[in-house]
Amino acid sequence: MRKATALLGVGLVIAVAVASACNLAQAENCPGNPEALGTTRMLAIDPREYPRVGAMDHAVALPLSDKEVVLTFDDGPVPRYSNQILDVLAAQCVKATFFLVGETARAHPSTVRRIFAEGHTIGTHSEDHPVRFGKLPPPLVEWEIDKGILDVGSALGDPRQVAPFFRVPGLARSDVIESELAARVLVDFGSDTAADDWHYRISPKKIIALAMNRLKARGKGILLLHDIHPATVAALPGLLKELRQRDFHIVHVVPTSVDQF
């Protein structure tokens, strides 16, 4: 079912839309919030040049400078929490990448459209987030990838607005997964570090501490968070404040033109 990728006329569509939506907002020109973290720059990546990224996957690193951070959120949208995440990001003029689950996007299209309308990048995260994604047989891997892309694109109302970025559930690895993503020219978009915000009963304070300690140890990188947990919602304002105080800068990743689609 490789037709899904053929629907993804990505690239400049999303780059132009994002640029017009956020104008690369800096902290100093974030309306009504001179103390905002802001978004320092946009980074456009070519899926052929960066087929796999993220230290947690033992893949190549994004071309980030010291103290540059890419914020990513997995598993949504869940309106109860995703909308609060979006509110916090908007108040701070911060842009992020959301890896959406197909069946969840299908159930909550208005939240999917809000994510895109507010200038964030939308990638995909399978159709229904199988726990053992790395153990799936080839036909199921194909279905999970393609159906997730189709459902997210349908929720948006235009498949061309979905970025060719795929985050594997559980950051699982297998030859089958890598082959299927490569065949579709999708970036296997991993992460450099995480804040363990999916752990049961983790506190917002702990999420902030883990995120900051790990980012400081690495000096830069992709941070994996989730927009489906109340603790993440509670932690995010403090985390963005800490990033600003520690002189970290937000980089917003978008795809370049990918005319192979």
Disulfide bonds with the S-S distance in Angstrom:
Cys30-Cys93 2.10
